[in-house]
Amino acid sequence: MRNSLSEELQRRVLVLDGAMGTMIQRLELDESDFRGKEFTGWHTALKGCNDLLCITQPDEIRRIHSAYVDAGADIIETNTFNANAISLKDYGLQDYVKRINMAGAEIARQAAGDSRFVVGSMGPTNVSLSMPTGHNESFDSLAEAFHRQALALICGGVDALLIETAFDTLNAKAAICGARHAMREAGRNVPLMISATLTDSGRLLSGQTLEAFVIAVSHADPISIGLNCGFGADSMLEFLPVLQNTPYYISAHPNAGLPDEMGKYVETPDKMAAYISRMLDKKLVNIIGGCCGTTPDHIRKIAELANQARPRVPEQPDCNTLRLCGLEIMKPQEFIKVGERCNVAGSRKFLRLIEEGNIDEAVTIAASQIDRGAAILDVNMDDGMLDTAAEMERFVTQLGLDSRTAGTPLMIDSSDFSVITNALKRIQGKPIVNSISLKEGEQIFLEHASEIKDLGAAVVVMAFDETGQATSYERRIEICGRAYRLLTEQTGFSGNDIVFDPNVLTVATGIEEHQNYALDFLRAVKWIKANCPGAKVSGGVSNLSFSFRGNNAIREAMHSVFLSHGRRRGMDMAIVNPSTPISDEHLSVQIKEAIEDVLLNRQTDATSRLIETASAMFENHVAHQTAKLQKTPAVSKPQDTSSILADMIEHGVTEGLKNAIDTALKAEGSAIAVINSRLMPGMNHVGELFGAGKMFLPQVVRSASVMKHAVEYLTPLIEAEAAAKIGSSHSSVRPKMVIATVKGDVHDIGKNIVAVIMRCSGFEMIDLGVMVPAKEIIAKAKEIHADLIGLSGLITPSLHEMTEVARLMKKEGMDIPLFIGGATTSAIHTAVKIAPEYDGPVIHTSDAASLPKIANELTASELSRLHAIQKIRQEQSLLRQKHLQAKSCTSLSLKDARKRHCGVKFPSPVPKQTGVYTIEIYSSQIVHLINWREFLWEWGLNPNGTGIEAERLINDAKRLIDGDMANALITARIALLPAVRQNDDIIINNTYRLPTLRSQTPNPVTQSCPSIADFIAEADDHIGLFAVTVNSTKSADTEYKDMLRQTIAHRFAEAATEYIHQYACVSLWGLDKKCGIRPAIGYSSLPDQSLIFELDRFLKFDEIGIKLTENGAMSPSASTAGLVIVNNSARYFEIGMITDEQCNDYCVRRNITLSDLNRFLR
């Protein structure tokens, strides 16, 4: 009989199989193969739904499994990575979850036989629960999707479940929850394997550290935790040591290196095996296999190594440490302070902020608790006038997004259990629940505890049962002992995930039965630590001193003495003001003894003596405060205001700016001195913080706006000083940079961002705007003796204009650095096309943050300049060599490329309506379609939306959308016309020929060389042509708002194209839903920007407010145009490099010259 998975892992290193997707791609299956016989008439394209092949091509999937078995794999994964309802919904197959997963399990078992293990593969879906925008899914919907998948896999006979490629811990926790539910329903437990994928920072995409991820999923008690995908084995070696202290077996299944520029995985089996050998030699893993790009050849090499390796021995479980986390782990500490101020019942200020909806300031209170020493944040929203559940969810979500608080674990505090569970479903890390009790009996207690465990939290248990609250020592230990046994024996809770609160009750009340409250609590602490292994003890300390409310001095003293005694007996944590001392050493002997007499009930008159002491302390406190107010210092020392303006710039504060400038003028004596001594240090510091990644673009823009206001206020004084020759001795030493968007291009948001960043980094910026001819740029640079020139452009012809600027600069004998940037630019194009045209340095910059460093090197000392130029030219020389090698090796002849066409055989459905239509769309109709990831990327922020600045920027944008941009008008025009394919051309309306280009680099998977024309049938087909523009020209009152308005307009334009695509498919074509593609002019599939003029023939852009420049740029810049093709086989692709042969052929078909093509071709 075969050993269990656990038994085999104790004996040896097991080999997991390799990539399923890579092997499926090698089969080159077409749409009919994916459909099989059963899905011939399916309403949407099914190609790409690899999981469906378990039903339609089971023999092929079985052969792939068998190939891995023959290669030496011990563990076979089912072909079910995306076989959950959410992922299958893209294909309309959500009702086939059970069939696909059961078929996947059965096929894998047939191939594996009885001697190998089969694990059910469960991928993460394409939803990120930690990013609250961009989807309509919830924790519950994901958990249910995973439950359905896991149940089918278990019923299909898998030996284990593998939750893999986890990029968001909240998704993984939903999968764990669903899997545990499935096991209970199936009546069969199977081991859980969990595998995460990391970014190169060593964190999950959702921002969590690997150490925190392990803690956050530990409630699943997985048999293994590991890493897969993300990168190759060489990079994975860096992160596997982080997992070595875990009590779980470790798995690793890396990619076959990183994909090349064509998306192909090229790492050979031998090279990958060399890295795997190092993992095995260091005993880093127990399970080893392959992910993307790996094949049976890779697994065969890995198996040879694994058969000779000795397995890693897991660490023994730590049963004593309370392990909690947010995005980061809670570090071990002697005593844990739980911050108490995020509690609407305990803080009037916090309650007011929540009532007002001032979430940002409420988060600041939480951050201040952390700064003062809180290791955990207690959050309580229980208030009769609040929507408790909604406020808890909103605040907890915001805490997880704010960089100041996201790393800290939370204590979810509520008397409403539904509020607790809803909050737990929004927390990536491992929180703690406050609290549950036996008040409603064992059944409810166990149900609540089980749900908390399923959701991955630790728990606080109150000493409260069916008969009431425990107030004596005997009742405290009776209830705590009973609860501990129930939790550990019936729900599987580990002792170190249980925290008891034996009830801190008020003393010094004058009531005799209250006199032992504190003493009995302290005795109960000692008993719990001795009799409940691993369990922790906490308490709400503020209850202790409630008799003395209003006298904070005595209350804080009592808390310090109580905590000092509690710690000595084993108390682990307390909900307190984090500033509260946990030692009583600072107190006088008299005060300490008076408090101890009450707490330990040592004297019959202890309460009366403590009241006298408290009164004396209160009177002394009042007298001290009065003396401080009445005291007049002998010498009045003026406040140091030298840094006020710099601080205002750094923090983007304009309130009080004029007063601060006036104060600085009195101190400095001149406006120029204020700029140089007060304002510029702030700007320079902002630039340094941005370069170091400690400030983000929205903050920088706000800082620049403050600087702008300050300079505007000082300008009249500067002019007056100049006229009076007050400032004649001043000369600016700041480097000057001329920046412009080149001729024919109207896009300037990127240029504006660069100008802000450079200004903040100490450069004097001369912004010439958009559509600037080369001669004008150069003339201005020479006029002001510029140190640098920066060129920006978004459309393809702008590359030609940039080359012309470089040529003219050479002709004028210039040698200052030329910076190139913009969406269509690239390092390779700059090196190959622009740099050879100019004798000075030409630098490509991919982002604004990198520019100041290079610019500083090029404008510093001569030695620094020479070193920088040498490095730039060496890098560009290597790029040119690689370009020549790639050009000579990868491109097919045009004739051979055409043989690899993928022309469709059947036309798309006949539309209900044809013709040209103008559609007016209001922003309110499409705001839900905004791609906030792209919006954040445009501002240089993490597209995941994590961090306070990302959240703040999105909130600012939404306020602008709801305010000034409410019901902004977007105009679209779409033409739906007859079309057919003739070779590489599309014939529209039976008369007009639209030539397209063809890729000459075979697709690494399908080996095809597509053109857009391939997706139009040779007869009886149709095509859509569209243009969209956002009519939002109103300027804002600040630079920040103006840039915000522009970026929102761009996102509205993209959202409107999504809307138009949907409209064309459903309303005009009469289809059930959106399908096909909408390639935009000037992008990868249609790189010839001049095609925009051809669309203008049909759509008449000027009638909807769009103007075209001579280079094909659309104005307003928040405009876009392209094609709509609804054939199910249509896909996006990149033309890539084309030969001179195709260029000449295309020019003949387009009736243009080669120089025109080079000007417009991206």
N, C-alpha and C positions, 0 to 999 in steps of 0.2 A: 504494500500500500504506500502511496506517495506521501512524503512528509508534508506538513503544513508549510505555508509560506514563511511563517515565523521560525520554524525549525530549520528550514533551508538557509535562511538568512544568518542563523547562528553558525552554520557550518562553512559557508562559502560566499563569495561575491557572485551575485546573480546578474545575468545579462538581459537587459530589456531590448526589445526590437528597435528598428529604425523608423524612418519617415514613411508614413502611408501616402501622404499627398504627393511626395516626390515620385513615388512609384506609380501612382495613378496618372500623373502627368506624362510619364514615359509611355503610357498606353495610347496617348493621342486620341482619346475617345471624343466623338462628336456628339451633337445634341441628341441624335437618334439613339446613340448608345446609352446616354443617361436616361432617356425616356423608357427604353425597353419596350416590351409589348403592353405593359399595364398602363403606362402614362403617355401613350401616343398622342392623345388629344388634350393633354394638360394645358391649362390656360396661360401659363407663363414659361419662360425658358428654364430648363433644369440643369443645363450644363454648368458644372462647378459645384453642384450639390453632391460632394463625394460620399456623404453618408447614405444617400439614396441608392448607391450602387450595391449596398447590402441586399437590396430587393431586386434591382434590375440587372446587375452583373455579379451575382454571388460567386461565380466560378473565378472571375478575375481577382476578386478580393481574397478568395481562398488561396489562390496561387501566390499572391503577395505574402500572405501570412506564412505559407509553406516555405517560401524562399528564405524568410527570416528564421524559421525553425531549422532549416537545413544549414543556415549560416552559424547556428549555435546559440540562438536566443533561448533563454529560460522562461521569459515572460513575454506574452503576446498581448498587445493592446487591441481592443476592438476598434473597428472603423466607425466610431460614433462621436468623434470630437465635437461636432456641431449638431448632434442629434437631439437637441432640446427644442421645446416649442418656440422659444424666442428666436433662435437662429433659423429654424425651419420655416418660420412664418414668412421669411423673405421669398420663399418659393411656394407659399401656400400649402405647405406640407405639415402644418402643426398638428394635424389629426393623425399623423403616421408615426408619432414618437414611439409608441409601444412596438409596432411592427419592425421599425428600423433597428431599434436597440436589441430586441430579442433576436432578430436575424443576425445582427452584428455579433452578438455573443455566441450564437450557435455556429456561425461560420468559423469564428476564431477557435472555438472548442474543437471543431472537426479537424482543423489544421494542427492544433497544438497537441491533440491526443490527451492521454491521461498523465503523461510524464512531464508536461509543462504547465505553467500557470497562465490563466487568462485574466486580464484586468480590464474593467470597463472604463474606457476613456471618456472623461467629462470635461470639455473645454469651457472657457470663461464667459461665452457669449460676446457680442460686440457692444455691450452696455457697461458703463462704469457707474455703479451706484454711488460712489463717493463724489462724482461730479453731478450735481443735482439738475443740471440743464442738459438739453439735447436728447432727451428720451422720456418715455412715459412709463417706464418700468419702476417697480418698487421692490423692496426686499422680499415681500410676500410673493410677488409674481415670479421673481427669480427662484425663490425657494421651492415654489410649486412646480416650476419647470424642471428644476433639478430632481425633485421628488419623483415626478413621472418618469424621467429618464433612468434614475437609479433603480426604481422599482422594476422596470422592464429588464435592465441589465442583470439584476439579482435573480429575477425569475428565469432569465435566459441562461443562468448557470455560471456567471463569472466568479472567480476566486477572490477578487478584491475590486475596489473602485479607485480610480486614479483621477483626482481633481487636479488638472494640470494647466500650465501656462497661466497661473494666477497673477494678474497684473494689478488687481484691486482687491484688497483683503475683505472688503465688505461683500464682494461677489463670492469669494471663497467661503465666507461664513454662511452665506445663503445656500451654497452648495452643500456644506456640512449639515446644515439644518435640514435640507431636503433629503439628504442621504440617510440621516439618522431616522427621519420619519419613514422613509422607504423600508429600512431594515425592520422597524417595529411592525409595519404593515405586512411585510413578507414573512415575519416570524423567523428571520434568519440574519444573523450578524455576519458581516464580511469585513475584513480589514480595510481601512482607509489609507490611501497613499496621497500625499499632497505635494505639489511641485509648483514653485513660483518662477516667474521670469523677471529679471532685473534690468534696469537701465544701466548705463555705464557708470552712474554715480553709486551703484551698489544698493539703490532703493527700488522698490516697486514703482510702477508708473504713477500710482496714486500717492506716492510720497513717503511711504512707510519704510523704515529700515528693515533689513532682513532679520535682525534680532527681535524686533518688535513683532514682525510677522509670525515668527515661531511661537511667541507667547500668545498672540491673538488667535491662533488656530489650535492651541494645545488642548482645548476642551474636547477636541475630536478624538484625542488619544490615538493619533495616527500611528500606523506601523512604520511609516517612513515619511520624512520631509526632505525635499530636495529642490534642485534647480533644473530648468529646461529652457530651451529656445533662447532668445535674447542675443546670444553671441556664441562664439566658438569655444572649444574646450580650453584653449589657451587663456582666454579671459575668465572663464569659469573657475579656473585654478585660483584666481585671486580671491574669490568670494566663498568657496567651499569651507575654508578654515573657520569662518564665522559660525558654521553649524556644528562644529565638533563637540561643543559642550552640551549638546542636547541628548536626551535619553532615547531618541528615536534612531532607527536606521536611516542612513543618508543615501539619497538617489541623485544621479546626475545623468541627464541626456541632452548634451549640447548639440548645436547645429554643426554642420560640416563647414566650419569657419563662417565668415561673413559673405553675403552675396556681392558679386562684382557689380559694376555700373549697369550691367544688363540684367541684374536680378538672379544671376546663376551662382549656385554654390560650387566652388571649385576646389575645396580642400580635399586632397586625396585620402584614401583609407590609411596609407602609411603615415602621412603627416598627422592626421587626427589621432592615430594610435600612439604616436610619440607623446602627445599631450596626455592622453588617457593613461599611459604608462606611469607618468609622474603622479597622477591622482592615486593610482593603485599602490605605487611604491610608498607614498606617504600615508597610506591607509585612510584616505579621506572619504571613501564611499563604500556602500554595501550593495548598491544596485547601479549598474552602468549601462548606458545605451546611447541611442542617437535620436536627434530631432530633425529639423528641416535640412534637406539636402543629403541626408545619410541614406545608404542603400545596403543591401545584403553584403556587399563587399566590405563596407565599413564595419558592419556588425561582426563579420567573420574575423577581422583583425582584432576587434575589441574582445571577442570571445576567447581568442588564443591567449591574450594577456590575462583576462579575468580568471581563466582556468588555473593559472599559476600564482594568483594573488591570494593574500590572506585578508580576511574581512576586518573591517573596523569594528571595535567593540564599543557599543553605546555607553554613555555615561549613566550612572545610577540616577534615578529621578531625585530631584531636590524636593523633599516633602515638607520643608520647613519655611521656605521663603515665599512670601506673598509676591507673586509676579504679575504686575499690571503694566499696561502700556497705552500710549496714544500712538502717534506716528513714531515715537521713540520709547525706549524702555524706561520704567521707573527705576532709578538707580538704588541699590541697597543702601539703607540708612538705619541708624540706630533707633530713631523714633520718627514716625511718619505724621506730618501735619497735614490735615485735610482743611483746605481753605473754606471758610464758612460764609463768605460775603455774597456769593451768587445764589442767594436764598431770599425769595420775595417775602417770606415770613420773618426773616431776621435782619433785613436791611431795607430801610425805607427808601434810600437812594436807589438801590437796585430795583425795587418794586416800581418806583416812579419811571425809571428808564425803560423798563419793560412795558409799562402802560403807555408810554409815549412812543413806543416803537423805535427807541434810540438804541439799536442793537450794537452799533460801533462802540458807544461809550460803555455799554454793559459788558462788552468783551474786554474793554480796557480795565474794568474792575477785576475781571478774571486774571488778566495779565499781571496786574499789580499784586494779586495774591501769590502768583508764582514767583514774582520778583522778591517777595518778602519771605519766601521759604516754603510755600505750599507745594507738596509733592503730588497731591490729588486735589481736584476741584469738586466740591459738593455743589450740585445744581438742583434747586428746588423751585418749582413754579406753582405750588399749591396755593391758590387764592380764589375765593369765590367769584371775583369779578373778572378773572382772566379765563381765556380758553387755554386751560392748562396744557393739554396735549399739544396744541399747535405751537404755543410759546416754547415749550420744552424742545420740540423738534427743531424749531427755527434756531433757537439759541445753541443747541448741541451741534447742529450742522455748521453754524458760523464758527464755533470754537474749533471745529475740525478743519476749517478753511484758513483760519488766521495763524500766521507763522509764529505768533507769540504764545499761542495756547495749544496748537495742534499736537505738540509733542507730549503733552501732559495727560495722564489718565483721568477719567471722570468718575465721580460717584453720583449715580442717578438716584435722586431722593424724592420719593412721592408716596403718598398713602393710596394712590390709585394705581393698581397693578397694570392697567392698560397703558397708562402714561409711561410707566417704566419700560414695558416691552416695545412700545413704539419708538422710544428713545434709543434702546439698544440696537434697533434695526438701522440706525443712522450713524453708528460709531464703528470706525475701522478697528480701533484698538481693543484692548481687553479692559473694560470698565468694572466697576463694582456697584452692586445694587444696594440701596438703603431704603427699605429693608423688607424682610418677610418675618413672619412669626407664626406660632401655633394658635393664634387667637381664634381662627375659624376652623380649627381641627386639623388632623393629620392629612386628610385627603387633599384639601386645598393647599396646605403647606407643601406637600410633595408635588402637586401639579405645578405650582409656582416655581419651585426649585428646579424641576425638570426643564421647564421652559427657559429659565435663566441659564441653565447649563447648555441647552441647545443653542442659545444665542451668545455663548462665549463670555459670560461674566462671572466674577466672584460675587459673594453675597454676604451682606450683613444680616445677622439674625438677632432680633430683639428678644429679650427675656420676658416673653409674654405668651400665655397659653389660654386655653378655653376658660379658665377661671379668673383670668385677669393678669395684671402686670405684677412681675416679681419685685417685691420690695425688701425681702429679707435675704440673708445669705443662703438659707436652705432652699428657698424657692428659686433663687437665681441659678444655683448649681443643678437643681432638679430639671429645670426647663432647658438649660444649655446642654446638659448631658443627654437628655432625650433627643433634642434637635440634632446634635452631632451624630448620634447613632442612626437616625433616620436619613440624614444627608449622605453619610458615607456608605451605609449598607443598602439603601434602596434607590438612590439616584446617581450613585457613582461619583459624588463630589469628593475631591481630594481635600484632606484636612487643611492644607495651606490655602485653599480657596474659600475658607469659611472664617468670617469675622464675627465674633460675638459682641453685642452691646448689652451688658448686664444692667443697664439703666442707671445713668447718673441722675440722681434725684436731688432736690433742693434741701439744703441743711440750714441750720440756724433759723428755723421758723418759729421756734418757741413751742412747738408741739413735740411731746416726749417721744412718740413713736418714730419721729423723723431723725432722732439723734444718732442712730446707727447706720443711716443711709450710706454715708461715704465709707465708713469702715466695712460694712458688709460688701459694698462694691469691690473694695480693695482685696478683701478675703476671697471673693468670687474670682477675681483676676488670677490669683495664685492657684486656685483649684483648677480653673480651666486650662492653664498652661501645663499643669501636672497630669491632667486626666483626658485631655482632648488633643492628641498629637497633631502638630502642625497648625492648629487653630490660632487665630489672632484675636486680640481684644481691643475694642475701641470704645469711644463714648463721646457724647455731646457735652463738653465740659461747661458750656455756658449755663446749663440748667443748675449746676451746683450752687452758684452764687446769686440765684434769682432774688433772694431775700434782700439783696443790697443793690438792686437795680437803681441806676442813677449815680452810684458811687464807683466809678470805673477803677479807681486806685485800689480799693480793697478787693474788688472782683478779680482784677488781674493778679493780685497777690495770692488770693485763694486758689486760682487756677494753677499758678506756678507751684505752690506747695502740693496740691492734689496730684499734678502730673509727676512731680518728683517722687512722691510715694508710689504712684501707679507704675512708673517705669521700673522702680526697684522690685516690684512684684511681678513684672512681666508684661505690663500694658504696652501695646505696640503702636497705637495710633490714637488720634483724637481729632474731632472736628473743632477747630479753634481759629481765632485770629492768628494768622501765621507769625505775627510779631510777638506773640505771647512767649515769654521765656519758659522753657521746660525744666529749668533748674530754679531752686529757691535760694541760691547762694547770694543773690543781690539784696535779699531782705534782711532787715534787722532781726536779731534774736527775739526781741519782744514781739514783733508782728508775727514772725514764723511760729512761735510757741502758741500765741493766741489762736492762730488758724488751726494748728495741729490739734489743739485741745478740742476744737469743734469737730474736725474731720475724724479724729480717732476716738471721740467721746471719752476724753480722759478726765474731765472735771464737770461737776454738776452745774457750775455757773459759767461754763465755757461760752455759751451763747451770749450772755449779758456782757461778758468781758470783751468778746469780739465786736459787739455792737459799739462799746466805748472806743475800742481801737479804731473801728471804721469811722466813727464820728470825728475822732482826732485827725485821722488821715485826710478826711474830706475837708476839714477846716484848714489844715495845713496846705492842702492843694489850692483852695480858694485864695488863701492869703498870698501864696506864691504867685499865682496868676495875676492878682491885683497889683502886687509889687512890680511885676514885669511891665504891666501896662503904664504904671505911674512913673517908672524910673526914667529919668532923662539923662542920656549919656553926656559926659563932659565935652567930648568932641564929636561933632556930627560928621560921619564919614559918608561921602556920596556913594551911591550904588555904582558899581562898575558896569558901564553900559557898552563897553567896547565890542562885545560879541553879540549884542542883541540883534543887529541887522543880519549878521551872518547866520544866526540861529533862525531868524524869520525866513530867510531864503531857503535854508536847508529843509525847514518843515512846511514851506509853502504857505506862510501866514501873511495875509495882507492887512488884517485888522490892526490898527495902530501904526501902520507903516510910516505915514507922514510925520507923526509925532516922533517916532524913533529917528527918522532922517533929520528932523529939526534939531534933536538933541545931539546927533552926531556932527552936524554942521557947526554947532557951537564949540564942540571939542576939537574938531579938525581944522576949522577955519576956511575951508574951501570945498566946493562940490567935487572937484577932481580928487581931492584927498579922501573924501567920503567913499567914492567909488573904489579907489585903489586900496584903502586901508580897511574899510568896513564891508563893502559889498562883494568885491572880487574874492576875498578869502572864503566867503560863503559859497560863491559859485564854484571856485576851485575844489572845495571840499565835496560839493555835490558831485562834481565830475569824478573825483577819486572814489566816492562811495558807489557810484554807478559802475565804474570800471571794475570794482571789486565784487560786484553782484550784491551789494548791500542796500542799494536803492533800485527802484524800478522806473521804467519810462514814465508812467503817469505822474510819479512823484517829481521826476526831473522836469517835466513840462510845467508842473505847478510852480516849481522853484524858478524856472525861467520866466514865468509870468510875473512873479514877485519882482524879479530883477528888472523886467521891462517897465513895470509901474514905477519902480524907484528911479530909473534913469529918466523916464518921461517927466517925473516931478523935478528932477535936478537939471534937466536940459536948459531951461531959461537961465538958471544961475551959471551953468557952464559957459553959455554964450556971453553972459555979462562979464564973467571973469576973463574970458578970452579978449573981449573988447577993451577991458581995462588992463590987459596984459598981466593979470594976476597969475594966470596959469601958464605964462609963456615959457617958463622953465620946464613945464611938463611935456614929455613926449611918450607916447604909448610904445611899449615894448612888446605888446601882444602880437603873436603871429596873425597874419591876415589870410583869410581863405575866401576866394570867390566861389560860389556854388550856384548851379543853375540846372534846370531841366532843359535838355537840348531841344533844338529846333524840331518842330513837328510833333512834340509830345506835350500833353497837358497834365500829366500826372505829377503831383508834387508832395504827397503825404510823406513818402520816404525821405525826400529832400528836406522837408520841414523838420522831421525827426532828427536827421543828421545835424541840421543847423542848431537845434536846441542842445543836443549833446555836446557839440563842439564849443558852443558858446559857454556852456557850463564847465568846460574843460579849459577855459582861459583863452580861447581863440576869438579874434574879431571876425565876425561873419558878414560877408556882403552877399546877400541873397538876391539874385537877378530875376527870380521867378521862373516862369515856364515859357516854352516856345522861344528859347533864346538862341539866335544864330551864333555860329562859331566865331565870327569876326567880333561880335559884340562882347562875347565872353573874354576873348583875348585882349580886346581894347581896354576893358575895365580892369583886368588883371595887371596890365602894363601901367595904366593910369595910377593905380593906388600902390604899385609895387607889391603885389600879392606874393605871399610865400607858398601858397597852395591853390590848386584849382580842383573843384569837385564837380563831376558830371553825373546826372541822374536821368533814368529813362525806364519806361515800363514796356513799351512796344518794340517789336523787332527792328523797325527802321532806325530807332534811336541808336542801335549799335553802329550803324553806318555813320550817323551824325557824330558819334563819339570818336570814331576813327578819323573823320574829317577834322575835328578839333585837334587831335594829336598831330595830324599832318601839318596843319596851319601853325601850331606851336613850334614845330621843328623849323618851318619856313621862316618864322619870326625870330629864330635863334634863341628860343627860351629853353630853360632847363629845370624849371621848378616842378615839383611832383604833381602828377595828375592822378586824381582818384576817380575810380569808375564804380558805380553802384546802381542797383535797380533790379527789378524782378527778372528781366530777360538777360541780364549780364551774368557772366560766369568767370571763374578764374582761368579756365581753358581758353575761352574766347578772347579774354583780355591778353593772355600770353601769346596767342597765335595771331590775332588780327590787329590789336591796337598797339601793344608795346613795340613791335618792330617799326612802327611808323614815327616814333619819337625818340629823341636821344636822351631825354630826361627819364626819371623813374615813372612807371605807370603801375598803379596799385589797385587791385580789385578788392573791394570790401563787401563781405556778405552780410554784415550787420553793423548798426551804428555803434555798438559798444566797443568794437575792435578798432574803430578808426582813430580815436584820440591817442592811443598808445603809439601807433605807427606814425601819426602826424607829429607827435612830440619827438620821436626819434629822428625824423627827417628835418626838424626845425631847431634841433639842439646844436651841439657842437659839430664842427666839421667831421671829426672822427666818428661821432655817432651817426651822422648822415651817411658817410661812406660805408660803414658797416651795414646799415639798414638797406642801402641800395644794392650792395653786393649780395645780401641774403635774398632780396626780392628777385634779382636777375638770375640767381642760381635756381630758385624755385621755378621761375618761368621757363628757363631753359629745359628743365626736366619735363615740364608739362608739354612743351613743344615736341620733345622727343617721343613722349608717350602718345601724343596725338598722331604723329607720323606713323608710329608702329601700329596703332589701332586702325588707322585709315587703310594701311596696306594689308592688314590681316583679316578684318572681319567683314568687309563689305562684299556682297555678291555683285555680279554684273546685273544690269537692269533686266536683261533677258532672263537670267536665272531667277532673279527676285520675282518677276512676274509669273514664273512657273509655280511659285509658292504662294500664289494668291489664296485668299479664303473667301472668294465670291459666294454670296448666298444664292441658293437655287430657287427659293420661293419668296415672293414679295410680301411686304407687310400687309396687314388687313386694309381693305379699301376704306377710306375715311367717310364719315357721315357728311362732312362738308369740306369743300375746298375754297380757295380764295385768299384774300388778304384781310386781316382783322386788326383793328386797333382796340386795345384794352386798357382801361384806366384802373389802376390798383392803388388802394390806400394802404399806408404802412401798417395800419391796424389789422389788415387782412393777412399779412405775411410776417408779422413780428415773430410768430412762433417758429418760422423757418430760418431765422437768423442762425448762422453758424458761429457760435461764440468762441469756439476753438480758434477759428481763423481770425476773429476779431482780436483775441488776446495775442495771437502770433504776430499780427500786424503791429501791435504795440510792444513787441519784444518780451512778452510775459509767457510763463508756462501755460501752454494750451489746455492743460488739465484743469485750470481754474483754481489750483490750490494757492493759498496765501492771501493775506489781507489785501494786498494791492490789486490782485486779480478780481477779488470780490468787490472791492471799492470801485474799480474801473467799470465793471459790469453794472453796478448800481448807478453810477453816474450816467452811463449810457442809457439805462432804462429810464432814468428821470428825464433825460433829454428827449427820449422817444415819447414819453408820456406828456412832455411839456411842449417845447418849441417845435418838435418834429412830429407831434401828434397829427395823424392824418396827412402826412407828407404824401404828395402825389407821385406815383411811379407810372410811367407810360410805357406800354409795350406794343409792339406790332409783330404779328406773325403771319407768314404766308405759307399756306399748305397747297403744294403744287404737284402735278404729275412729274415723275422722274424715272429714268432708266439708266443702267450702267452700260457704257461702251469702253471696254478696256479699263483705263485708269481715269476716265472722265465720267461726270454725271451730266446727263442731258435733261434739262429742266424745261417743262412746258413744250416739249418736242422741238425746241429751237435753240435754246441757250446752252452752251457747253461750259461746264465748271470743271476744269482740270484739277486733279489732286496728285499729291506726291505719294510714293510707295517706299516703305522701309526696305533698306537693302541689307539689314542685319537680321538674320533669322532669329525668331523668338527661341530662347534657350529650351523651352518646354515643347512647344508645338512645331518649331522649325518653320513656321509660316512667316511671310513678309507682307503684312497687310497694307492696304490703303483705305481711306474712308469710302472710296467708291465701291469697294468690295461688299459693303453692307447695303447697297441698293441692288435690287434684282435687275436682270437684263430686260424684263418686260413688266408692264402694268404695276409699277411701284409708285410711291409718293415720297416727298421729302418736305420737311418744315424748315423755314428760314425765320430767324427771330432777331429782334433788337429790343433792348430794355434801357431806359434811362430814368434816373432819379432827379426830379425837379426840386432840388433843395439848394438854392443859391444864397440864402440869407446868411450873412456873416455873423459870427458870435462876438461877444464883447471881450473875450480873453483868448489868448493863443491856444490854451488847453481846450477850451470849448470848441474853437474852430477846428482843431485837429480831430477832436472827438466827433464833431458833426461830419467831417469828411470820411472818417473810418466807418461811421454808422451808415452813411450813404452808400459806401462800397458794399457793405454787408446787405443792405436793402436791395442793391442791384443783383447780388448773387441770389438772395432769397427770392427775388422776383423771377429769375430764370428758372428756379426750381418750381415756382408756381406756374409759370408758362409751360414748362415741360409737362407738368401734371394736367394743365388745362388742354394742351394740344392732344395728349393721349386720350383723356376721358371725354372731353366735350366735343372735340373736332374729329378725332379718329373713332370715338365710340368704344374705346377699350375699357376694361374693368379697372385698370390702374395704370400708373406711370410705368413705362418700360423703355428699353433702348438707351440711347446716349444723346447728349447735346454738346458736341465739341465746339469750343469757342474759337473764333478766328485768331490766329497769332499764337496759338498754344500747340502742344506737342503733336497732335494728330493733324492739325492744319497750320503748319508753321509759316505759311506765306501771308504776311500781314496785308498785302495788296488785295487779297480776296474780299476785304471789307468794302472796297469800291464796287465789287460785283453784287454784294448783298444790297448795297444802296440802290442799285437799279430796280430791284424788286420792292424794297421796303420804303424807299424815299425818306431817308432819315430826317431831313430838314422839317418834314411835316410833323414829326413828334419831338422836335427840339434838339436833335443831335446834329452837330457840325463835325465834319471831317477835316483834319489838317492834311497838308500835302503828303505827310508820311503815314496817313491812315489812323492817326490817333482820334479817339472819339471825345467830344466835348459836349456836355460835362464829363469829367473823368469817371464819375460813377455811372458808367454805361457799359454795356457789353452786347455782343452779337455773335451768332453762330448758327449751327444747323440742329435740327431735331430729326433723328432717325430712330424708328421704333422697332426695327427688326430685332427679334430676340437674340440673334447671333452677334449683334453689334457690340463692340467693346472699345474702350479707350486704349490707346497705345502711343508709343513715341516713334516718330519717323527716324530720329537719330541722324547719323552721318549719311549723306548721299554723295554719289560720285559725280564727277564732271559730266559723265555721260547722261545721267538723269537730269542734271541741271539744264543741259542743252536741249534735251528732249522736251522738258517741261516748258522751256522758253518758247519753243516752236508752238506748242499747244496753247500757251497763254498769250502768244503774240506780243511778247515783251523781250527786252534785251537782257543779256546776262548781267550787266551792271545793275539794271533795275531789280533783277531777282536777288542779287547779293545785298541790295539795299533793304529789301523787305523780308528776306528769309531769316528766320530765327535760328 
